[in-house]
């Protein structure tokens, strides 16, 4: 390994060791590891072709992969060898691996789930491609200015991305706009704009290096040459206009779609990567097969949310317009290839595109969508329309064009049947199934939490990394005081490290012996970061009223970004930071209560926060969180959960034991009933002296004396609307937090509860989730005989 690193320093980077920077060493190490991956990757591809195995194609607008140096080294079984080689070369291994940028290819749980699934597909030996967009700037880099979120461009690609292979020979022409001509029953789409989708491949190697799959990301390029004539005339902007317009498609994840231009760009992005991916898989299929009717026997396409829902019409277009199949037969073939994962019950998250926009950007697809709609309604009279109120409803389109639709937790899947797809479920009663989400233990325990991982491996061996159910053996240790002391020591080591990071990042001193209470999520009203900070203020009041009381010291840690156009979410961020400024400088509360909000939450930050967390905040309004995977990561790493009966919280509580979970709040059914009561929010506030006091302080400008009215709109919304029932759950949440305080004071008791969480989280491995998809949706299995043989 030393020799290979030095080889890349010299021949790939053109440096000598004495004058190499941290960046140079990191790239050299990455390339040395990548070299070791390539043989596994090639062998897997050859075996897939030789066996004529069914391939899985996972289409996702997000892939939140995180840093890859440690991940790849661990999966190859080279993590210790890599560390020793770097240290033998006189370099700091931790500094080098932390120099890697966090690839900005996702926002939150959706993209991280896709990354976990790619890891598990490779670990299980199932042939698969992940398809997405190679965003130049990703989501955005979050900074705070006077407590307010400020968005700047992510810069992860300003450095070389060592893990990818550019494929200039793999390119597809993607069309937009124009019109459709019909002649003798055939349609011809005459586009007005064309861009090229060019491929970049990243190998994804499973545990122990037994199998390698591919993450193929698309970058948009201009189809024509640089306009030299315009340039020579001095019209430099015109010379590069076509290139700039093309690159816009793959520049930014989730462009602000509050404008018409933003909506158009978003739709173009979704079609761009979906069309390129389907053209690519069709090219691959036709290289070995000539019967398009057998496509479902060899191809399984999974739509991760509605973003790639245009895949149904696009694949129909290819079969009909390019390959000459009849429309009804093409629709049925495509349906047998497609599966759709629903991730939300929020109406605004089920995408809808205005018919006028669809006609302008994708005129042929609008015709095909009308044909799909007509075909479905002829077969099922009275069924819901795909096109309703001049909008194409992408959720309905995805449902109708998929042979299976899955929710991502047991509760969510039942609510999908009862709410967003109630009418379609009655027509297709076997189509909706459940596949509860999971997380990869390779990244979310083995790699990110070395103190705990080493303790577990020493106690039960390392088989748990590929078979997480083996953690159940740790249940026997819940009464072993010596083991619990070691378990506590592992947690404290992580907390000490995090406290140092918080001091360096935020300038705030925190006590590692205080309870670390963490909520890290996309900032959204239904996730209720607002309720968390209101309870924080209520606790602050209680401590100030009785500073000599028996208080449990807490550090409240927040992390997450708000969408650029989401005004309320940005107000919540501002409020959290304003409250932090006041509380952190209060000599009365001192170290009893601190509030920390590090900017720019990403995978790397999660890897710092989760191993050190004592308490996991999973406090969404019941019935609104589809699943959650952060809740799984926290529990696996020995944090106790305070949460509602929402999403996968329900199943986590069943597995770890109700006595090891702090439950509060209304149920999903009670939420629906409460909303029907007139003035429910105002009544809840008036019945809660604590909450009334907190809201009064916010209105009076206690936390924003420079602008007293700053949060009047936010508080007014709680009184008059409060759709997510912050006010109704507040007192129950406050009481549950006081139960947490009491439990935390018993160090041994808390450690036993935390160990029970770690020991009973094996079922939440993404390996188990992928086995379910493979068995129930894809009908695909492992080629690699060294992989897990658990797929019936």
C-alpha positions in Angstrom: 0.0 0.0 0.0 2.9 2.4 0.8 4.4 1.7 -2.6 1.1 2.2 -4.4 0.5 5.5 -2.6 4.0 6.8 -3.5 3.5 5.6 -7.1 0.4 7.8 -7.4 2.1 10.7 -5.7 4.8 10.6 -8.4 3.0 9.4 -11.5 -0.7 10.5 -11.1 0.0 13.8 -9.3 3.5 14.7 -10.5 4.8 15.4 -7.0 7.5 14.1 -4.7 6.7 13.0 -1.2 8.6 15.9 0.4 6.5 18.5 -1.3 3.1 16.9 -1.3 0.1 18.5 0.4 -2.7 16.9 2.4 -4.7 17.0 -0.8 -2.0 15.2 -2.7 -1.8 12.4 -0.1 -5.6 12.1 0.0 -5.8 11.7 -3.8 -2.9 9.3 -3.8 -4.5 7.2 -1.1 -7.9 7.3 -2.9 -6.4 6.2 -6.2 -4.5 3.4 -4.5 -7.7 2.1 -3.0 -9.6 2.6 -6.2 -7.0 0.4 -8.0 -7.9 -2.4 -5.5 -11.6 -1.9 -6.3 -11.4 -2.2 -10.1 -10.7 -5.9 -10.3 -13.7 -6.7 -8.1 -15.8 -4.3 -10.2 -14.8 -5.8 -13.6 -15.3 -9.4 -12.3 -18.8 -8.6 -11.1 -19.7 -7.1 -14.5 -18.4 -10.1 -16.3 -20.3 -12.5 -14.0 -23.5 -10.6 -14.5 -23.2 -10.8 -18.3 -22.2 -14.5 -18.2 -25.1 -15.5 -15.9 -27.7 -13.4 -17.9 -28.8 -12.1 -14.5 -31.6 -9.7 -13.9 -30.3 -6.2 -13.2 -31.8 -3.7 -10.8 -31.8 0.0 -11.9 -32.3 2.4 -9.0 -33.3 5.9 -10.2 -32.9 8.6 -7.7 -32.5 12.4 -8.0 -30.3 12.2 -4.9 -27.4 10.0 -3.8 -26.0 11.4 -0.6 -22.8 9.2 -0.6 -20.7 11.2 1.9 -16.9 10.8 2.0 -15.7 7.6 0.4 -12.1 7.1 1.6 -12.9 5.4 4.9 -16.0 3.7 3.4 -14.2 2.1 0.5 -11.2 1.1 2.7 -13.5 -0.6 5.2 -15.5 -2.5 2.6 -12.3 -3.7 0.9 -10.9 -4.8 4.3 -8.1 -2.4 3.9 -8.9 0.2 6.6 -6.1 -0.8 9.0 -3.6 -1.3 6.1 -4.4 2.2 4.7 -4.0 3.8 8.1 -0.7 2.1 8.8 0.6 2.9 5.3 -0.2 6.6 5.6 1.2 6.8 9.1 4.4 5.0 8.1 4.8 7.7 5.4 4.8 10.3 8.2 1.3 11.6 7.5 -1.8 12.1 9.7 -4.4 9.6 8.6 -7.3 11.4 10.2 -6.4 14.7 8.7 -6.1 13.1 5.2 -9.5 11.3 5.2 -11.2 14.4 6.6 -9.8 16.5 3.8 -12.2 14.8 1.4 -15.2 16.9 0.4 -18.6 15.6 1.2 -20.2 15.0 -2.2 -23.1 17.4 -2.4 -25.5 15.1 -4.3 -28.4 15.0 -1.9 -30.4 16.8 0.7 -31.3 14.3 3.5 -32.9 11.0 4.1 -34.0 10.3 0.5 -30.4 10.6 -0.8 -28.8 8.8 2.1 -31.3 5.9 1.8 -30.2 5.6 -1.9 -26.6 5.4 -0.7 -27.3 2.8 1.9 -29.2 0.7 -0.7 -26.3 0.9 -3.1 -24.0 -0.4 -0.3 -26.4 -3.3 0.5 -27.0 -4.2 -3.2 -23.2 -4.7 -3.6 -22.9 -6.5 -0.2 -25.6 -8.9 -1.2 -24.2 -9.4 -4.7 -27.2 -8.2 -6.6 -26.3 -6.7 -10.0 -27.4 -3.1 -9.9 -26.9 0.4 -11.3 -27.7 3.6 -9.4 -28.6 6.4 -11.7 -28.6 10.1 -10.8 -27.2 13.5 -11.7 -23.6 14.7 -11.2 -24.5 18.1 -9.7 -21.7 20.6 -9.9 -22.9 22.5 -6.9 -25.4 20.1 -5.3 -27.9 21.5 -2.8 -26.2 24.5 -1.3 -23.7 25.3 1.4 -25.4 26.7 4.4 -23.9 29.6 6.4 -25.4 31.7 9.1 -25.3 35.5 9.0 -26.7 37.1 12.3 -28.5 33.8 12.8 -30.2 33.7 9.4 -29.6 31.0 6.8 -27.5 32.1 3.8 -27.1 29.8 0.8 -23.9 29.7 -1.2 -22.8 27.3 -3.9 -21.3 24.0 -2.8 -17.8 23.6 -4.2 -17.1 19.9 -3.9 -16.1 19.5 -7.5 -13.6 22.3 -7.5 -11.2 19.5 -6.6 -10.6 16.3 -8.5 -13.1 13.6 -7.6 -10.8 10.7 -7.3 -13.4 7.9 -7.2 -15.1 8.4 -10.6 -14.3 7.3 -14.1 -15.4 9.6 -16.9 -17.0 7.8 -19.8 -16.9 10.3 -22.7 -18.0 7.5 -25.1 -21.3 7.1 -23.2 -23.5 10.0 -24.2 -27.1 10.3 -25.1 -29.0 13.2 -26.8 -31.8 14.4 -24.6 -34.6 16.4 -26.2 -36.8 19.2 -24.9 -39.7 21.3 -26.3 -40.8 21.5 -29.9 -43.8 19.7 -31.3 -45.1 16.3 -32.3 -45.9 15.2 -35.8 -48.2 12.3 -36.6 -48.2 10.4 -39.8 -49.8 7.0 -40.6 -50.3 6.3 -36.9 -46.7 7.0 -36.0 -45.5 9.9 -33.8 -42.4 11.9 -34.4 -41.1 14.3 -31.8 -39.4 17.3 -33.3 -37.6 19.0 -30.4 -36.5 22.6 -30.1 -33.6 22.0 -27.7 -31.1 19.2 -27.2 -28.5 18.5 -24.6 -26.0 15.7 -24.2 -26.0 13.4 -21.1 -22.5 12.2 -20.4 -21.7 9.5 -17.9 -19.4 9.4 -14.9 -19.1 6.0 -13.1 -18.2 5.4 -9.5 -17.7 1.8 -8.4 -19.6 0.7 -5.3 -18.0 -2.2 -3.6 -19.8 -4.3 -1.0 -18.5 -5.6 2.3 -15.3 -7.8 2.0 -15.1 -6.7 -1.6 -17.1 -9.7 -2.9 -19.1 -7.7 -5.4 -19.0 -4.3 -7.2 -21.9 -2.3 -8.7 -21.9 1.1 -10.4 -23.2 4.5 -9.6 -23.6 6.2 -12.9 -24.2 10.0 -12.7 -25.1 12.1 -15.7 -23.6 15.5 -16.5 -25.3 17.8 -19.1 -23.2 19.2 -21.9 -23.9 21.2 -25.0 -24.3 19.1 -28.2 -22.5 21.5 -30.5 -19.1 23.0 -30.8 -18.1 26.2 -29.2 -19.4 29.2 -31.3 -16.1 30.5 -32.5 -17.7 33.0 -34.9 -19.6 34.8 -32.1 -16.5 34.8 -30.0 -14.4 36.4 -32.8 -17.1 39.0 -33.2 -16.5 39.9 -29.5 -19.9 38.5 -28.5 -18.3 36.3 -25.8 -21.6 35.6 -23.9 -23.3 34.4 -27.1 -20.3 32.1 -27.9 -20.8 30.1 -24.7 -24.6 30.4 -24.3 -25.5 26.9 -25.5 -22.9 25.4 -23.2 -24.1 27.5 -20.2 -27.7 26.5 -20.8 -26.9 22.8 -21.0 -24.7 22.9 -17.9 -27.5 24.6 -15.9 -29.4 21.3 -15.9 -26.7 19.5 -13.8 -25.5 22.5 -11.7 -27.8 22.6 -8.7 -30.0 20.1 -6.8 -33.5 21.3 -6.2 -33.4 24.7 -7.9 -35.8 27.1 -6.3 -39.1 26.3 -8.1 -41.2 29.2 -6.8 -40.7 30.8 -10.2 -41.8 29.5 -13.6 -38.2 29.3 -14.7 -37.3 27.2 -11.6 -40.2 24.8 -12.3 -39.1 24.4 -15.9 -35.5 23.6 -14.8 -36.7 21.1 -12.2 -38.8 19.2 -14.8 -35.9 19.3 -17.3 -33.6 17.8 -14.6 -36.0 15.0 -13.8 -36.5 14.1 -17.5 -32.8 14.5 -18.3 -31.5 11.9 -15.9 -34.4 9.6 -16.3 -34.3 9.5 -20.1 -30.5 9.1 -20.2 -30.8 6.2 -17.7 -33.5 4.4 -19.6 -31.6 4.9 -22.9 -28.5 3.4 -21.2 -30.3 0.4 -19.8 -32.1 -0.3 -23.1 -28.7 -0.2 -24.9 -27.3 -2.7 -22.4 -30.4 -4.9 -22.7 -30.4 -4.9 -26.5 -26.7 -5.8 -26.6 -27.6 -9.3 -25.3 -31.3 -9.7 -26.1 -33.6 -9.0 -29.0 -37.1 -9.7 -27.5 -38.4 -6.5 -26.0 -41.4 -8.3 -24.6 -39.0 -10.1 -22.2 -37.7 -6.8 -20.8 -39.4 -7.4 -17.4 -37.6 -10.7 -17.0 -34.2 -9.0 -17.1 -34.8 -5.4 -15.9 -36.2 -4.1 -12.6 -36.5 -0.3 -12.4 -37.1 1.3 -9.0 -38.3 4.9 -8.8 -37.1 6.6 -5.6 -40.0 9.0 -5.0 -41.9 10.8 -7.8 -38.8 12.6 -9.2 -38.2 9.9 -11.9 -41.9 9.2 -12.4 -41.6 10.4 -16.0 -39.8 7.0 -16.5 -43.2 5.4 -17.3 -44.0 7.6 -20.3 -40.4 7.8 -21.4 -39.9 4.1 -21.6 -43.3 3.7 -23.3 -42.1 6.4 -25.8 -38.9 4.4 -26.5 -40.8 1.2 -27.0 -43.5 2.8 -29.3 -41.7 5.5 -31.2 -38.3 4.0 -31.5 -39.0 0.2 -31.5 -42.4 0.1 -33.1 -44.5 -1.6 -30.3 -48.2 -0.8 -29.9 -49.1 1.5 -27.1 -51.2 -0.9 -24.9 -48.5 -3.6 -25.1 -45.8 -1.1 -24.3 -47.7 0.2 -21.3 -48.0 -3.3 -19.9 -44.3 -4.1 -20.5 -43.2 -0.9 -18.8 -45.5 -1.5 -15.8 -44.0 -4.9 -15.2 -40.5 -3.3 -15.1 -41.3 -0.4 -12.7 -41.6 -0.2 -9.0 -42.4 3.0 -7.1 -41.3 3.9 -3.6 -43.5 6.5 -2.0 -41.8 8.6 0.6 -44.4 11.1 1.8 -48.0 11.8 2.7 -47.4 15.5 2.3 -49.5 16.8 -0.6 -46.9 19.4 -1.6 -44.3 16.6 -1.9 -46.3 14.6 -4.4 -45.2 16.5 -7.5 -47.7 18.1 -9.9 -46.8 19.7 -13.2 -49.0 22.1 -15.0 -50.2 20.8 -18.3 -49.0 23.9 -20.1 -45.5 23.4 -18.7 -45.5 19.7 -19.6 -46.7 20.5 -23.1 -43.9 23.1 -23.5 -41.1 20.9 -22.2 -42.2 17.3 -23.1 -45.0 17.5 -25.6 -44.7 13.8 -26.7 -44.8 12.7 -23.1 -48.0 14.6 -22.4 -49.6 12.7 -25.3 -48.4 9.4 -23.8 -49.6 10.4 -20.3 -53.1 11.1 -21.8 -52.9 7.6 -23.4 -51.9 6.0 -20.2 -54.7 7.8 -18.4 -57.3 6.8 -21.0 -56.0 3.2 -21.0 -56.3 2.9 -17.2 -59.8 4.6 -17.0 -61.1 2.2 -19.8 -59.9 -0.8 -17.8 -61.1 0.7 -14.5 -64.1 3.1 -15.1 -64.3 5.9 -12.5 -60.7 5.6 -11.4 -58.7 8.7 -10.4 -57.3 10.7 -13.3 -53.6 11.3 -13.8 -54.4 14.7 -15.3 -56.7 16.7 -12.9 -57.4 20.4 -12.7 -54.9 21.1 -15.5 -52.0 19.4 -13.7 -50.2 16.1 -14.3 -50.2 14.3 -10.9 -46.9 12.5 -10.8 -47.9 10.4 -7.8 -50.9 8.9 -9.6 -48.7 8.5 -12.7 -46.1 6.6 -10.8 -48.7 4.4 -9.1 -50.5 3.5 -12.3 -47.3 2.7 -14.2 -45.8 0.5 -11.4 -46.6 -3.1 -10.7 -45.7 -2.5 -7.0 -45.9 0.6 -4.9 -44.2 0.5 -1.5 -44.3 2.6 1.6 -41.2 2.8 3.8 -42.5 1.9 7.2 -45.4 -0.2 8.4 -47.5 2.8 9.6 -46.7 4.8 6.5 -47.7 2.0 4.1 -51.1 1.7 5.8 -51.6 5.4 5.7 -50.7 5.4 1.9 -53.6 3.0 1.4 -55.9 5.2 3.5 -55.0 8.6 2.3 -53.0 9.7 -0.8 -53.8 6.6 -2.9 -57.1 5.5 -1.2 -59.1 5.2 -4.5 -56.3 3.6 -6.5 -55.7 1.1 -3.6 -59.4 0.0 -3.9 -58.8 -0.7 -7.6 -55.5 -2.4 -7.1 -55.7 -3.9 -3.6 -52.5 -5.9 -3.9 -50.2 -3.3 -5.4 -49.2 -1.4 -2.2 -46.8 -3.3 0.0 -44.4 -2.3 2.8 -40.6 -2.3 2.8 -39.4 -0.6 6.0 -36.3 1.4 5.4 -32.9 0.4 6.7 -29.4 1.7 7.1 -26.0 0.2 6.3 -24.1 -0.9 9.4 -20.9 -0.5 7.5 -21.0 3.3 7.5 -23.3 3.9 10.4 -21.6 1.9 13.1 -18.5 0.1 11.9 -16.8 3.1 10.2 -18.3 6.1 12.0 -18.1 4.8 15.6 -14.8 3.2 16.1 -14.9 3.0 19.9 -18.2 1.2 20.0 -17.5 -0.9 16.9 -14.2 -2.1 18.4 -16.0 -3.0 21.7 -18.7 -5.0 19.9 -16.2 -6.8 17.7 -14.1 -7.7 20.7 -17.1 -9.2 22.4 -19.0 -11.0 19.6 -16.6 -11.0 16.6 -17.0 -9.1 13.4 -19.8 -11.1 11.8 -22.3 -8.5 12.8 -21.1 -6.1 10.1 -22.6 -8.3 7.4 -25.4 -9.8 9.6 -26.6 -7.1 12.0 -29.0 -9.4 13.8 -25.9 -10.8 15.6 -26.0 -7.8 17.8 -28.8 -9.5 19.8 -26.0 -11.4 21.6 -25.3 -8.1 23.4 -28.6 -8.3 25.3 -26.9 -10.7 27.6 -24.6 -7.9 28.7 -27.3 -5.5 29.8 -26.8 -6.5 33.4 -23.0 -6.7 33.2 -21.7 -3.6 35.0 -18.2 -4.0 33.7 -19.4 -4.2 30.1 -21.8 -1.3 30.7 -18.9 0.8 32.0 -17.0 0.0 28.8 -20.1 0.9 26.7 -20.3 4.2 28.6 -16.6 4.8 28.0 -17.0 4.4 24.3 -19.9 6.9 24.3 -17.9 9.4 26.3 -14.9 9.1 24.0 -17.2 10.1 21.1 -18.7 13.0 23.2 -15.2 14.4 24.1 -14.3 14.3 20.4 -17.6 16.1 19.5 -17.1 18.7 22.2 -13.7 19.6 20.7 -15.3 19.8 17.2 -18.1 22.0 18.5 -15.6 24.4 20.1 -13.6 24.6 16.9 -16.7 24.9 14.6 -19.1 27.0 16.8 -16.9 28.6 19.4 -19.1 27.2 22.2 -17.7 25.3 25.1 -19.9 22.2 26.1 -19.5 19.7 28.8 -19.1 16.1 27.6 -20.7 14.9 30.7 -23.9 16.7 29.9 -26.7 15.0 28.0 -26.2 15.5 24.3 -29.7 15.9 22.9 -29.6 15.9 19.1 -32.1 16.7 16.3 -30.6 16.6 12.8 -33.0 16.7 9.9 -34.2 18.8 7.0 -35.9 21.8 8.5 -39.6 21.4 8.0 -42.7 22.3 10.0 -43.8 18.6 10.3 -40.4 17.6 11.8 -41.1 20.2 14.5 -37.8 21.7 15.3 -40.0 24.5 16.4 -41.4 22.4 19.2 -37.9 21.4 20.3 -36.7 25.0 20.6 -39.9 26.1 22.4 -39.4 23.3 24.9 -35.7 24.5 25.2 -36.9 28.0 26.2 -39.4 26.5 28.7 -36.6 24.5 30.3 -34.5 27.6 30.4 -37.3 29.4 32.2 -37.6 26.6 34.8 -33.8 26.6 35.5 -33.8 30.4 35.9 -36.7 30.2 38.3 -34.9 27.6 40.4 -31.2 27.7 39.6 -30.4 25.5 42.6 -32.6 22.7 41.5 -31.6 19.1 40.7 -31.2 19.8 36.9 -29.8 17.4 34.3 -27.3 19.3 32.2 -28.1 19.3 28.5 -26.5 20.3 25.2 -29.3 20.8 22.6 -27.8 20.2 19.2 -29.6 21.1 15.9 -28.5 20.4 12.4 -30.3 20.8 9.0 -31.0 23.0 6.1 -34.2 24.8 5.0 -35.2 24.9 1.3 -34.3 28.4 -0.1 -37.9 29.3 -0.7 -39.3 27.9 2.6 -39.9 31.1 4.6 -41.3 29.4 7.7 -38.4 27.0 7.9 -35.9 29.8 7.6 -37.7 31.6 10.4 -37.4 28.6 12.7 -33.6 28.4 12.0 -33.3 32.1 12.9 -35.2 31.6 16.1 -33.0 28.6 17.1 -29.9 30.7 16.6 -31.4 33.7 18.4 -32.4 31.5 21.4 -28.9 30.0 21.4 -27.3 33.4 21.6 -29.3 34.3 24.6 -29.1 31.0 26.5 -25.4 30.4 25.8 -24.5 33.7 27.3 -26.7 33.4 30.4 -24.6 33.1 33.6 -27.6 31.9 35.6 -28.1 28.7 33.5 -24.3 28.3 32.7 -23.4 24.8 31.7 -26.8 23.4 32.7 -28.2 24.3 29.2 -26.4 25.0 25.9 -27.8 25.3 22.4 -25.6 24.5 19.4 -26.5 24.8 15.7 -23.4 24.0 13.5 -24.0 25.2 9.9 -24.1 23.1 6.7 -25.4 19.7 8.0 -24.2 16.8 5.8 -23.1 13.2 6.0 -19.8 14.0 7.6 -21.4 16.1 10.3 -23.9 13.2 11.0 -20.9 10.9 11.4 -19.6 13.2 14.1 -22.9 13.8 15.9 -24.7 10.4 15.9 -22.0 8.4 17.7 -21.9 11.1 20.5 -25.7 11.5 20.9 -27.4 10.4 24.1 -30.9 11.4 23.1 -32.4 11.2 19.6 -35.2 13.7 18.7 -37.8 12.0 16.5 -40.7 14.3 17.2 -42.6 14.7 13.9 -46.4 15.0 13.9 -47.8 11.5 13.9 -48.8 10.4 10.4 -46.4 12.8 8.6 -43.0 11.1 8.7 -42.9 8.3 6.2 -40.1 6.4 8.0 -37.0 8.2 9.0 -33.6 6.6 8.9 -31.8 9.0 11.3 -33.9 7.4 14.1 -32.3 4.1 13.2 -28.7 5.5 13.1 -29.1 7.0 16.5 -30.6 3.9 18.1 -27.9 1.7 16.6 -25.2 3.9 18.1 -26.7 3.7 21.6 -28.9 6.8 21.8 -32.3 6.6 23.3 -35.3 8.0 21.4 -37.8 10.6 22.4 -40.5 10.4 19.8 -44.1 10.1 18.6 -45.7 7.0 17.1 -44.7 8.1 13.6 -42.9 6.4 10.7 -40.4 3.8 11.7 -40.5 5.0 15.3 -43.3 2.5 15.8 -41.2 -0.4 14.7 -38.1 0.8 16.5 -40.1 1.0 19.7 -41.3 -2.6 19.2 -37.8 -3.9 18.6 -35.9 -2.1 21.4 -38.7 -2.3 23.9 -41.3 0.4 25.0 -39.4 0.7 28.3 -36.3 1.9 26.3 -38.1 4.6 24.3 -39.6 7.9 25.5 -43.0 8.1 23.9 -45.2 11.2 23.9 -47.9 12.9 21.8 -51.0 12.3 19.8 -51.4 9.3 17.5 -52.0 9.7 13.8 -55.7 9.1 14.3 -55.9 11.6 17.2 -54.1 14.2 15.1 -56.8 13.9 12.4 -59.5 14.2 15.1 -57.9 17.2 16.8 -57.7 19.1 13.5 -61.5 19.0 13.3 -61.9 20.9 16.5 -62.4 24.6 16.1 -59.7 26.7 17.7 -57.7 23.7 18.9 -54.4 25.5 18.9 -55.5 28.6 20.8 -57.2 26.3 23.4 -54.0 24.3 23.8 -51.9 27.4 24.4 -54.3 28.8 26.9 -54.3 25.5 28.8 -50.5 25.5 29.0 -49.0 28.2 31.2 -45.5 27.1 30.2 -46.2 27.4 26.5 -48.1 30.7 26.9 -45.1 32.1 28.8 -42.6 31.0 26.1 -44.7 32.4 23.2 -45.1 35.6 25.2 -41.4 36.0 25.5 -40.8 35.5 21.8 -43.5 38.0 21.0 -42.0 40.5 23.4 -38.6 40.2 21.7 -36.7 38.6 24.5 -34.6 36.7 21.9 -34.6 39.5 19.3 -34.4 42.8 21.1 -33.1 44.4 17.9 -36.3 43.5 16.0 -39.1 42.8 18.4 -41.6 41.9 15.8 -39.3 39.3 14.1 -41.3 36.2 15.1 -44.9 37.7 15.4 -45.9 35.9 12.2 -44.5 32.6 13.4 -46.2 32.8 16.7 -49.5 34.0 15.1 -49.5 30.9 12.9 -49.3 28.7 16.1 -52.3 30.5 17.5 -54.4 30.5 14.4 -53.4 27.4 12.4 -50.8 25.1 13.8 -51.5 22.4 11.2 -48.6 20.3 12.6 -50.0 20.4 16.2 -46.9 21.8 18.0 -49.2 23.4 20.6 -51.2 20.2 21.3 -48.2 18.0 21.8 -46.1 20.6 23.7 -47.0 19.6 27.3 -46.7 15.9 26.6 -43.3 16.6 25.0 -42.2 18.7 28.0 -43.2 15.9 30.5 -41.5 13.3 28.4 -38.3 15.4 28.5 -38.5 15.5 32.3 -38.7 11.7 32.3 -35.6 11.7 30.2 -33.8 13.9 32.8 -34.6 11.5 35.6 -33.5 8.4 33.6 -30.2 10.1 32.6 -29.2 10.6 36.2 -28.8 6.9 36.6 -25.7 6.3 34.6 -25.8 2.5 34.8 -29.5 2.4 34.1 -29.2 4.7 31.1 -26.3 2.7 29.7 -28.4 -0.5 30.0 -31.3 1.1 28.1 -28.9 2.4 25.5 -27.3 -1.0 25.1 -30.7 -2.5 24.6 -31.2 -0.1 21.7 -27.9 -1.1 20.0 -28.5 -4.8 20.6 -32.0 -4.9 19.1 -31.5 -2.7 15.9 -30.3 -5.6 13.7 -33.6 -5.8 11.8 -33.1 -2.2 10.6 -30.1 -3.1 8.4 -30.6 -2.0 4.8 -29.4 -5.5 3.9 -32.8 -6.8 5.2 -34.6 -4.0 3.3 -32.9 -4.8 0.0 -33.7 -8.5 0.5 -37.4 -7.5 0.8 -37.3 -5.4 -2.4 -35.5 -8.2 -4.2 -38.0 -10.9 -3.1 -41.2 -8.9 -3.3 -40.7 -6.3 -6.1 -37.7 -7.0 -8.3 -37.7 -10.8 -8.3 -33.9 -10.5 -8.5 -31.2 -12.3 -6.6 -27.5 -12.5 -6.0 -25.1 -13.6 -8.7 -22.2 -13.8 -6.3 -22.3 -17.1 -4.4 -20.3 -15.5 -1.7 -23.1 -13.1 -1.0 -26.0 -13.7 1.4 -28.3 -16.6 0.5 -31.4 -15.1 2.2 -33.5 -14.1 -0.8 -36.2 -16.7 -1.4 
